[in-house]
Amino acid sequence: MSNHLKNETSPYLLQHAENPVDWYPWCGEAFEKARREDKPIFLSIGYSTCHWCHVMAHESFEDESAAGILNRYFISIKVDREERPDIDSVYMSVCQAFTGSGGWPMSIFMTWDKKPFLAGTYFPVRSQYGMPGFSDLLNAVADQWNSGRDRLLRSADQIIAQLRQPRSAGEETDRDRISERAVKMFSDSFDGIYGGFGAAPKFPVPHNLLFLMLYAKQKDRPDVLEMVERTLIQMRKGGIFDQIGYGFSRYSTDRYFLAPHFEKMLYDNALLIMAYAAAYDMTRNPFYLDTAEKTAQYVLREMTSQGGGFYSAQDADSEGVEGRYYTFKPDEITEILGEEKGKRFADAFDITADGNFEGVNIPNLLKNDDPGDALYGGFGEELQKLYDYRRNRFRLHLDDKILISWNSLMIAALSVLYRASRNGRYLRAAMDAQMFIERNLSEGLRLFTSWRDGKCSANGFLDDYAFYAAALTELYHSTLNRDYLEKAERFCMEAVKRFADGQNGGFYLSDPDDAELFMNPREVYDGAVPSGNSVMTYNLVRLYQLTEKEDYKALAERQIRYMSAEAQGYWTGHSMFLFAKLVYDDPPEHIVIVLKDTADLEEIRKRLPLLANVIVVSDGGEYPLVNDRTTFYACRDHVCQAPFN
């Protein structure tokens, strides 16, 4: 029998629509029912490709006994963190305050007026791992609600008061050296043998690599570039990269980048396309361009809707087993490829009888000292056969909702890849996705967070506006079509209007007029994706440099001051902001192109630098034509070259 999630569009909520738990979506009806029946609320937050969300669902939410306790004593609410980042952000802060850590699934117990009094993440069905069993916990909370509620309410008031206390940002004394301090922290945590930073698990965090590459270029630091290159090479050769179907998994569970957590997220692949394209632009090593293009091939082949929008994620699990879709045994390889080709493939991709992952094999190139054939087409036929076999072997769940923020990242990535590769396919895909957003996820300057089956979710948040403005700016850089630049300006200023904290600086996550929780966070820390505040810094800097409007300059400098103070002490957690600050402090070339003939524009677009501020004018004015031909005016470091054709 279906519960109240049956009419939702979120794949995550629909996964729970047939649970015996009487789930509600986040809605006024659920909170009113809790108030009327005097029951606490159990809030469960997760996402559709989350492995441990699946585990808790199978163990507890599909269990009649646990469901009976929930239905008797609680009002139960399910939230997709990707559709409601505001709810996720606030209650993640609560979870971290209660437990010292966070993650998904997130489990929150709270009052009908949204005040949390207990929090955690995954709870096993029975007591183990030093954690209480879920049913035991539910009964204990229910007993406390009925016999010791004052204590619970005091706990809620205390945690809210703690979270509402203003954070003390650092002083700006380190502002001029903030990038150097970040690089020092990265250097101290760099794994010089296997690449990456810190111990396992290792996350790609491509915006860290983008910052380090720009720093290495500006400061002429080959040692910093070496950290980036070693990391990019190891990830591409490792199992974190899908050697059969391409694209990157979420993170590596070991220090070698061999065994990943197998879910694939759109945002990781978008940011990694940018990182590999930037590495190719710096080094001209085809290895990096090949990796970026193969990752884009995966996205265009498996993660793109018929209308041009990009899906959100693919699951780690197949038939309830994490990674089953991606792993092989040697006899499967020889059965599909034949004895001779199968052995050659197995030798190249580390497929052995003992296995390299729980008795089976993750194809990888980490032990291959000369992987040229494997990288550049020597196994093209074999890879296609294995790809076709794999797609028919097990089902892989797809989260097919379309998120504007993650789509914007992919639009920006494909725009950057077009400039690196000169392949128009990527630009066309980026333009198609932008049109999808314009048709389905916007009304004038109003943006919506997600779309699925013809339905939009809630009003957009800061990240939606910030990332979309950045995507439009990248499309402008790739097309030199001023329509994109003008749209980028409009959405950037709409973000300022909706989300700016005019008193304290920075930007709120939610529009203060729409915020419904006890706090409205200003997220500044870069996690798996850059924060909205970091991306807004980048937007304001680039728009100022492109348009030379003083309003953008004032806003950019104010945001840099705010973020510089917020970043003190943990500079490596603010890489996208540091990237934007490097661009502001040491601007890329400023190029004015005076067109003689618009037909010249197509050839010019194929030769644009990856990072430059380019303006096109169609009449001479202060920039006259030279030799009556299309003319370029280029300036850098306050010095302009002579105009040239």
DRENVORO-882667 format. One line per 3 residues: their letters; for each residue z, x, y of C-alpha. Coordinates in pm, 1 decimal, decimal comma. Each point is the difference from the previous one (the first is absolute). Example, Ala and Ser with C-alpha at 12.3 -4.5 7.8 and 13.67 -1.06 7.14 Angstrom:
BEGIN
as> 780,0 1230,0 -450,0; -66,0 137,0 344,0
# end
This chain:
BEGIN
msn> 0,0 0,0 0,0; -101,2 143,2 337,6; 247,2 68,2 278,6
hlk> -52,5 -4,4 377,3; -224,3 309,0 -7,9; -290,8 -179,5 -168,9
net> -189,2 -64,6 327,4; 43,0 351,5 143,3; -290,2 244,2 26,9
spy> 188,9 329,3 -43,7; -73,1 146,1 -347,5; 361,1 117,2 -15,5
llq> 140,5 -346,2 62,8; -248,6 -157,1 -241,1; 116,8 241,1 -271,5
hae> 334,6 -182,4 20,8; -128,6 -355,6 39,1; 64,7 -83,9 -366,8
npv> 344,0 165,1 -20,8; 286,8 -227,3 -104,3; 165,8 113,3 324,2
dwy> -44,2 -269,4 265,1; -150,8 243,9 250,6; -78,0 -92,1 359,8
pwc> -217,0 198,9 238,1; 165,0 107,6 326,0; 8,7 -335,5 178,4
gea> 223,0 -231,9 197,6; 32,8 -236,8 -295,9; 176,0 262,9 -210,2
fek> 250,8 93,4 269,3; 72,8 -363,1 81,1; 57,3 -75,8 -368,8
arr> 243,8 292,6 -22,1; 187,3 -127,1 307,2; 8,7 -356,2 -124,2
edk> 115,9 91,6 -352,3; 230,4 278,4 123,2; -157,9 265,3 -223,7
pif> -68,3 368,9 54,8; -357,3 124,5 -1,6; -141,5 254,5 -242,0
lsi> -293,3 176,0 168,7; -235,3 207,5 -216,1; -257,0 221,6 174,1
gys> -278,5 188,9 -176,3; -374,9 30,9 -37,0; -252,3 -81,2 -269,5
tch> -68,7 351,9 -133,1; 364,8 112,8 -6,0; 93,7 118,0 -353,0
wch> 374,1 -62,1 28,1; -65,4 -337,6 160,4; -183,6 -90,7 -320,1
vma> 285,4 131,1 -213,2; 264,6 -204,6 180,7; -224,1 -306,2 -8,1
hes> -48,5 25,1 -377,0; 364,9 76,1 -70,5; 170,2 -242,6 236,6
fed> -226,3 -237,9 188,6; -175,4 -113,8 -318,8; 332,5 -30,1 -182,3
esa> 123,9 -357,3 -29,1; 365,7 103,0 11,6; -27,2 208,3 318,2
agi> -225,4 -262,5 157,2; 258,6 -266,2 -79,6; 270,2 190,4 189,1
lnr> -230,4 51,3 299,3; -101,1 -364,6 8,0; 358,6 -122,5 -33,3
yfi> 171,6 217,1 259,0; -270,1 139,0 232,5; -310,6 -82,2 199,3
sik> -256,4 262,4 -105,7; -268,2 133,6 236,8; -292,1 231,3 -82,1
vdr> -168,8 216,3 266,4; -310,6 218,0 -23,7; 94,4 308,9 201,4
eer> -363,7 62,1 89,6; -35,1 -341,0 164,4; 336,7 5,1 174,5
pdi> 73,4 358,4 108,2; 257,3 -131,2 248,6; 217,4 -152,7 -272,5
dsv> -48,4 305,3 -218,5; 90,4 243,1 278,1; 317,2 -179,7 107,8
yms> 138,0 -53,3 -349,2; -100,5 348,3 -111,3; 229,1 125,2 277,1
vcq> 267,5 -227,1 -142,9; -55,7 133,1 -352,6; 18,7 360,1 118,7
aft> 317,2 -73,3 195,1; 166,9 -155,7 -305,8; -118,7 242,9 -266,9
gsg> -126,8 315,3 174,9; -351,8 -51,3 -136,0; -269,7 -261,5 -30,1
gwp> -312,5 -99,6 -187,8; -163,0 -288,2 -179,0; 81,2 -243,4 -140,9
msi> 249,9 -59,5 276,5; 282,3 -243,5 -73,7; 191,1 -153,3 292,1
fmt> 281,4 -254,4 -3,3; 45,5 -179,9 331,2; 112,1 -314,9 178,0
wdk> -222,7 -288,1 99,5; -15,0 144,1 354,6; -150,2 324,8 -138,7
kpf> 313,7 216,6 16,1; 6,4 247,6 -294,2; 327,3 67,1 -182,0
lag> -120,9 197,4 -306,4; -311,4 200,7 -80,3; -160,0 208,9 -272,3
tyf> -332,4 66,1 -167,4; -72,2 -35,4 -372,9; 274,5 -142,7 -218,7
pvr> -35,3 14,7 -380,5; 37,2 -315,2 -199,3; 316,5 144,4 -159,6
sqy> 242,5 258,8 135,4; -142,7 352,3 -43,3; -97,1 308,9 203,3
gmp> 335,3 -44,6 178,7; -124,2 -329,7 144,9; 133,3 -350,0 -61,8
gfs> -211,3 -238,9 -201,0; -188,7 -248,0 216,0; 162,0 -311,3 -148,0
dll> 347,4 154,0 30,3; -72,8 84,1 363,9; -119,2 -353,8 72,7
nav> 313,4 -152,4 -149,4; 222,3 240,9 193,1; -173,0 -80,4 329,1
adq> 20,4 -373,4 -68,8; 374,2 28,0 -74,9; 56,6 202,2 317,2
wns> -200,2 -252,2 205,2; 225,3 -280,8 -117,8; 336,2 179,2 1,1
grd> -26,8 293,9 239,7; -273,3 -85,6 244,4; 182,5 137,2 302,7
rll> -30,0 347,2 -145,6; -374,8 -40,8 -50,5; -49,6 -128,4 352,7
rsa> 200,5 290,8 143,9; -222,6 236,6 -194,7; -308,7 -169,7 147,2
dqi> 135,5 20,2 355,4; 90,4 366,7 -42,4; -341,4 102,6 -132,6
iaq> -180,4 -192,8 273,9; 218,5 156,4 268,6; -67,7 344,4 -146,8
lrq> -378,0 -52,8 -7,5; -6,4 -142,2 351,2; 162,7 306,8 148,1
prs> -254,9 187,0 211,4; -114,3 322,4 -156,6; 74,5 310,5 198,7
age> -332,1 175,5 41,8; -1,6 375,0 43,9; -51,0 176,3 327,6
etd> -343,3 116,8 108,4; 98,5 364,3 13,1; -223,3 77,5 -298,4
rdr> -302,2 -195,7 115,6; -222,7 301,8 59,6; 91,8 155,9 -336,1
ise> 7,8 -313,5 -211,4; -321,9 80,5 -187,6; 113,6 354,7 -76,3
rav> 327,4 -129,2 -140,1; -186,1 -250,7 -219,2; -227,2 273,0 -135,8
kmf> 306,1 214,5 -77,4; 156,1 -288,0 -194,9; -322,5 -53,0 -194,7
sds> -22,3 371,6 -75,3; 358,0 8,3 -126,7; -63,8 -287,5 -243,4
fdg> -351,1 105,1 -110,5; -58,9 56,3 -372,4; -201,2 320,0 10,1
iyg> -96,2 -22,9 -367,9; -105,6 -361,0 -46,7; -49,3 -123,1 354,3
gfg> 170,0 -291,2 166,0; 339,4 -10,0 166,7; 343,5 -34,6 -148,0
aap> 91,5 -75,1 -360,2; -130,5 -273,0 -227,3; -90,6 -273,7 50,9
kfp> -274,2 121,7 232,6; -173,8 -238,3 236,4; -335,6 93,5 156,6
vph> 98,9 -109,6 355,9; -347,2 81,2 140,2; 108,4 -36,7 365,0
nll> 221,0 305,7 -53,7; -309,9 191,9 -109,9; -204,0 -127,8 295,6
flm> 266,1 124,3 240,8; 19,4 339,4 -170,2; -378,6 40,2 6,2
lya> -23,4 -73,3 371,4; 292,2 232,6 70,1; -162,7 277,1 -205,2
kqk> -324,7 -45,4 190,9; 154,9 -8,5 347,0; 244,2 285,6 -59,5
drp> -225,9 212,7 -222,5; 247,6 -8,4 -288,8; -182,4 65,9 -331,2
dvl> 335,7 0,4 -181,5; 50,9 -364,0 98,0; -351,2 -92,6 -112,6
emv> 72,9 173,7 -331,8; 288,2 -243,1 -66,0; -234,3 -293,3 57,8
ert> -280,4 139,6 -213,7; 222,5 86,0 -295,0; 137,3 -355,2 8,8
liq> -341,5 -165,5 26,7; -143,0 209,2 -283,9; 294,4 -63,8 -232,2
mrk> -8,4 -375,9 63,7; -374,6 -20,4 -64,5; 30,1 192,7 -327,8
ggi> 311,4 -188,5 -109,6; 57,9 -327,9 -173,6; 98,9 -162,1 328,0
fdq> -378,2 -12,4 55,6; -177,1 -231,4 -244,4; -250,7 242,6 -151,6
igy> -188,6 -284,3 -173,7; -24,1 -272,9 263,8; 107,9 197,0 309,7
gfs> 254,2 -86,5 264,9; 363,6 108,6 27,3; 314,8 -146,5 -150,6
rys> 314,8 -61,6 199,6; 190,8 323,8 -65,1; 71,2 268,1 -260,9
tdr> 313,2 -22,9 -212,0; -4,1 378,8 -54,4; -49,2 306,8 217,7
yfl> -346,3 73,9 -145,3; -177,6 -318,8 115,6; -71,3 -67,7 -368,3
aph> 178,6 -324,4 -88,9; -26,6 -265,3 268,4; 157,7 -333,9 57,9
fek> -329,4 -164,4 -82,9; -27,9 -275,0 259,9; -279,8 52,2 251,8
mly> 55,7 -113,0 357,5; -270,9 -53,6 259,1; 193,7 180,0 272,6
dna> 52,0 319,2 -204,2; -369,4 24,6 -73,1; -97,0 -68,1 360,8
lli> 227,5 271,8 135,3; -108,0 245,8 -271,1; -366,2 -57,0 84,2
may> 86,6 99,8 356,5; 189,1 309,6 -115,4; -273,5 126,8 -231,4
aaa> -271,8 -74,0 257,8; 197,2 192,4 262,0; 46,7 292,0 -240,6
ydm> -374,8 7,8 -60,6; -63,9 -4,5 374,1; 229,8 301,9 45,6
trn> -108,9 207,3 -299,8; -346,5 -131,7 -97,6; 118,9 21,7 -361,4
pfy> -199,6 -266,3 -192,2; 295,5 -49,9 -234,5; 177,3 -201,3 270,3
ldt> -299,5 -211,0 95,1; -66,7 -72,7 -367,7; 358,5 -123,4 -41,3
aek> -19,1 -220,0 310,3; -329,8 -150,0 -111,9; 118,6 -65,2 -355,3
taq> 308,8 -172,4 139,5; -221,4 -214,2 224,2; -218,6 -77,2 -301,0
yvl> 304,7 -134,1 -182,2; 95,2 -220,1 296,1; -351,4 -136,7 48,3
rem> -40,6 -61,3 -372,7; 335,5 -152,7 -93,1; 191,2 -91,3 316,3
tsq> -261,1 -172,8 217,1; -40,6 -376,0 23,6; -331,9 -179,0 15,8
ggg> 60,6 -66,3 368,7; 64,1 366,5 80,2; 379,3 2,2 24,0
fys> 203,0 239,2 -213,2; 253,0 -105,7 -263,6; 356,6 130,7 10,0
aqd> 89,2 165,4 -330,4; -51,5 42,2 -372,4; 294,0 -17,2 -238,3
ads> 156,9 287,4 -190,5; 53,0 -214,0 -310,8; -238,7 -122,2 -268,8
egv> 134,3 -234,2 -267,4; 348,7 80,4 125,3; -36,2 379,2 -40,0
egr> -14,5 225,6 303,8; -312,1 218,6 2,8; -148,4 -138,3 -320,4
yyt> -327,9 -73,8 174,6; -42,2 362,5 109,5; 103,7 199,6 -308,4
fkp> -200,2 108,9 -305,7; 37,1 142,3 -347,6; -244,5 265,2 -127,4
dei> -154,2 -227,5 -263,9; -93,7 -252,7 270,1; -186,6 271,0 187,4
tei> -198,1 119,9 -302,9; -71,3 -355,1 -112,9; -159,1 -82,8 335,3
lge> -166,4 331,2 83,7; -70,2 143,6 -343,0; 151,8 306,4 -163,3
ekg> -170,3 271,8 203,2; 10,1 -158,9 344,5; 342,9 -143,5 -66,7
krf> 146,7 342,1 -82,1; -160,7 152,1 307,3; 140,4 -278,6 218,1
ada> 345,4 24,6 -159,4; 12,5 374,9 57,7; -92,5 -45,0 366,5
fdi> 237,5 -288,2 71,4; 308,8 104,1 -201,9; -29,0 -261,9 -277,0
tad> 202,7 124,8 -297,9; 148,8 -131,7 -324,2; 354,9 55,1 129,8
gnf> -75,9 -167,6 331,2; 117,3 90,9 348,1; 179,0 -328,0 79,1
egv> 224,8 -185,0 -246,7; -225,1 82,7 -297,3; -324,3 -99,9 172,2
nip> -218,1 173,5 257,3; -56,8 -31,4 371,4; -341,2 159,2 70,4
nll> 47,7 287,1 244,2; -143,4 337,4 99,4; 322,7 188,7 66,4
knd> -52,5 244,4 -288,8; -372,1 37,4 64,9; -55,4 331,8 176,8
dpg> -368,8 -73,9 62,6; -30,6 -377,3 47,6; -339,0 9,1 170,7
dal> -184,3 -209,2 -261,7; 280,5 -254,5 -9,0; 5,3 -27,5 377,5
ygg> -366,8 -1,4 87,8; -185,8 -212,3 -250,8; -2,6 202,0 -322,1
fge> 170,0 -290,4 -177,3; -170,1 -284,5 183,5; -124,3 -180,1 -312,0
elq> 328,8 44,9 -185,1; 207,8 -122,8 294,1; -212,1 -312,7 32,6
kly> 39,6 -80,2 -371,7; 376,0 46,2 15,8; 20,4 -203,6 319,0
dyr> -187,0 -290,3 -160,8; 213,2 25,2 -315,9; 321,5 6,0 198,5
rnr> -85,4 -306,8 206,7; -49,9 -201,8 -319,4; 299,3 144,2 -186,4
frl> 290,5 -146,5 197,7; 39,4 -235,4 292,8; 120,0 151,1 328,5
hld> 166,2 -237,9 246,0; -149,7 -4,3 349,5; 190,4 -105,5 309,9
dki> -293,7 -162,3 176,1; 163,3 -100,4 325,6; -157,3 162,4 305,6
lis> 243,5 156,7 247,5; -123,6 69,5 351,3; 209,3 316,9 44,1
wns> -114,6 163,8 -325,2; -359,2 -114,7 56,6; 15,8 161,6 341,4
lmi> 105,6 328,3 -160,0; -297,5 -16,7 -235,6; -237,8 -85,4 285,3
aal> 123,9 306,3 186,6; -28,0 214,7 -314,2; -357,8 -103,9 -75,6
svl> -94,0 56,6 363,3; 141,3 353,9 -19,1; -174,3 58,2 -334,0
yra> -329,9 -110,5 150,7; 31,5 264,2 269,5; 82,2 264,6 -261,4
srn> -268,1 -97,0 -253,2; -277,8 -155,7 214,7; -24,6 -268,7 -269,9
gry> -68,2 -336,5 164,3; 139,1 -191,1 -297,7; 354,1 70,7 113,8
lra> -62,6 -111,3 355,9; -162,6 -323,2 -118,1; 301,1 -74,6 -220,5
amd> 236,3 66,3 290,9; -199,3 -228,5 228,8; -9,4 -274,7 -266,4
aqm> 377,8 16,0 -38,2; 48,4 -22,2 375,9; -218,7 -310,4 6,6
fie> 208,5 -145,6 -284,2; 311,7 45,1 212,6; -169,4 -152,4 301,2
rnl> -113,5 -305,0 -198,6; 309,0 -58,3 -213,3; 307,5 170,9 141,3
seg> -21,1 -50,5 374,6; -19,2 -272,8 261,7; -81,0 160,3 332,7
lrl> 270,2 264,4 48,0; 225,9 -156,1 -261,1; 9,7 182,1 -334,8
fts> 128,5 -116,7 -338,5; 161,1 228,4 -254,8; -183,5 -97,2 -320,2
wrd> -276,2 -217,0 -144,1; -63,5 -135,9 -346,5; -202,9 -292,3 -132,9
gkc> -95,8 -108,8 349,6; 360,6 -15,6 124,0; 171,9 223,8 254,7
san> 367,7 86,0 -2,6; 237,0 47,2 291,5; -72,5 132,4 346,6
gfl> -63,7 371,5 16,7; 256,7 273,3 51,7; -13,5 324,0 196,6
ddy> -168,8 189,8 -284,2; -280,2 -256,1 -16,5; -89,0 41,1 368,0
afy> 57,0 376,0 10,9; -202,3 78,7 -312,9; -280,4 -236,4 97,1
aaa> -31,1 158,5 345,1; -17,0 341,8 -167,8; -270,9 -124,6 -238,8
lte> -205,8 -132,6 290,2; 36,4 333,8 177,9; -126,5 185,5 -307,6
lyh> -292,8 -240,7 -29,3; -82,8 76,0 359,9; 6,5 373,8 -71,9
stl> -242,1 -50,9 -288,9; -239,5 -244,0 167,7; 42,3 69,8 374,7
nrd> -21,1 -377,3 38,7; 216,0 -83,6 303,4; 76,4 -345,3 -141,4
yle> 234,7 165,1 -248,0; 169,2 202,3 273,4; 50,3 -307,2 217,4
kae> 148,4 -190,5 -295,1; 228,9 292,4 -73,8; 123,7 -11,2 358,3
rfc> 62,4 -375,0 -13,7; 197,1 9,4 -325,2; 195,6 306,8 106,0
mea> 107,0 -168,2 322,8; 78,2 -320,2 -190,8; 236,4 208,8 -213,3
vkr> 162,7 131,5 318,6; 35,0 -354,6 130,0; 145,1 -141,4 -324,1
fad> 216,6 277,1 -140,6; 102,7 250,7 270,1; 370,5 45,1 69,9
gqn> -25,7 27,9 375,1; 363,9 96,2 40,8; 57,2 266,4 -266,3
ggf> -350,8 115,9 -86,0; -195,8 -22,9 -322,0; -134,1 -309,5 -172,0
yls> 170,4 -268,3 -206,5; -132,4 -83,1 -347,0; -9,5 -373,6 76,1
dpd> -95,5 -185,9 313,4; 342,9 -71,7 155,4; -110,6 -359,2 60,6
dae> -57,2 -46,1 -376,3; 287,0 209,4 -139,2; 230,1 -211,1 -219,8
lfm> 242,5 255,8 -146,4; 322,4 149,7 132,8; -185,1 313,6 111,8
npr> -353,2 98,2 98,0; -55,6 362,0 -106,5; -195,0 262,0 189,4
evy> -139,4 197,9 -290,7; -76,7 360,8 89,4; 24,9 180,3 -333,1
dga> -323,9 72,0 -188,2; 34,9 -105,2 -361,9; -285,9 -53,9 -243,6
vps> -200,2 -114,6 302,2; 47,4 112,8 359,5; 232,4 -215,2 207,5
gns> -139,7 -244,0 253,0; 168,6 199,8 275,7; -174,4 319,8 -112,4
vmt> -339,8 -169,0 -12,3; 55,8 -157,8 341,6; 64,6 349,1 137,2
ynl> -333,0 110,6 -145,6; -181,5 -306,4 137,5; 130,1 47,4 352,8
vrl> -84,9 371,7 -1,1; -354,1 -48,1 -127,8; -74,1 -292,5 231,6
yql> 123,8 197,6 297,8; -217,8 295,8 -93,7; -303,4 -220,9 -57,3
tek> 31,3 -220,5 309,0; 207,8 221,5 234,0; 190,8 -311,8 111,7
edy> 333,7 85,7 156,3; 170,5 -304,1 -155,9; -58,5 145,8 -345,4
kal> 126,3 338,7 112,8; 326,7 -146,8 127,4; 50,3 -200,9 -318,5
aer> -85,7 299,6 -220,2; 244,7 229,2 179,9; 277,1 -260,4 -18,2
qir> -60,6 -45,0 -373,0; -6,1 375,8 -58,8; 334,9 33,9 177,2
yms> 146,7 -280,5 -210,6; -133,7 134,5 -330,6; 97,0 359,4 82,3
aea> 359,6 -110,8 36,2; -11,8 -214,0 -315,3; -149,1 282,7 -207,4
qgy> 277,8 250,4 72,1; 154,6 145,9 -313,0; -255,9 -130,6 -247,7
wtg> -333,9 102,6 140,8; -185,3 -15,2 -333,5; 59,6 -375,9 -9,4
hsm> -217,5 -52,2 308,6; -325,9 178,3 -85,2; -236,3 -260,4 142,6
flf> 182,3 12,1 330,8; -13,8 380,9 -7,5; -373,7 -21,8 -68,7
akl> -40,6 -223,3 305,8; 211,1 237,0 209,3; -218,2 296,0 -100,9
vyd> -307,1 -198,1 105,7; 166,0 -77,9 333,9; 122,8 353,4 67,9
dpp> -325,4 167,2 -106,5; -278,4 -258,7 36,2; -315,6 32,7 -207,6
ehi> -336,2 45,7 165,2; -100,1 -261,6 255,3; -374,0 -61,8 -31,5
viv> -205,6 -218,6 230,3; -343,8 -87,7 -134,2; -261,5 -114,4 250,5
lkd> -264,3 -188,5 -196,5; -363,0 28,5 94,6; -107,7 -213,6 -293,4
tad> 225,1 -222,4 -210,3; -202,3 111,3 -302,6; 179,0 335,1 31,6
lee> 331,2 -167,1 -80,4; -57,2 -23,0 -376,6; -51,7 375,2 -33,7
irk> 293,3 73,0 233,6; 233,1 -212,9 -212,5; -72,0 218,8 -302,2
rlp> 113,3 312,9 186,4; 325,8 -113,4 158,0; 311,1 219,9 -39,5
lla> 273,9 -148,6 -214,2; 253,3 9,6 284,0; -151,3 -22,3 347,9
nvi> 3,0 -235,6 297,5; -358,0 -113,2 47,0; -129,3 -226,3 275,8
vvs> -359,1 -124,5 25,0; -160,9 -95,0 330,7; -351,8 -128,7 42,4
dgg> -62,2 111,4 357,5; 56,7 330,4 173,0; 244,8 -71,8 282,8
eyp> 237,0 293,8 22,8; -151,3 134,6 -324,2; -374,2 45,8 65,8
lvn> -259,0 54,5 -270,0; -116,8 355,4 -55,3; -368,2 56,7 -77,4
drt> -38,2 -379,4 -1,7; 149,2 -7,9 -351,1; 322,9 -130,9 -153,2
tfy> 268,6 233,6 135,9; 347,0 103,8 -116,9; 295,4 91,3 221,8
acr> 283,3 159,3 -200,4; 342,5 103,1 131,2; 310,3 147,1 -165,9
dhv> 315,6 171,3 123,2; -83,5 -97,3 360,5; -329,7 190,6 -25,8
cqa> -345,1 -161,3 -12,3; -311,7 150,0 -151,9; -334,7 -14,2 173,2
pfn> -182,4 -324,0 -84,5; -236,0 35,5 -296,0; -254,8 -194,7 -201,6
# end
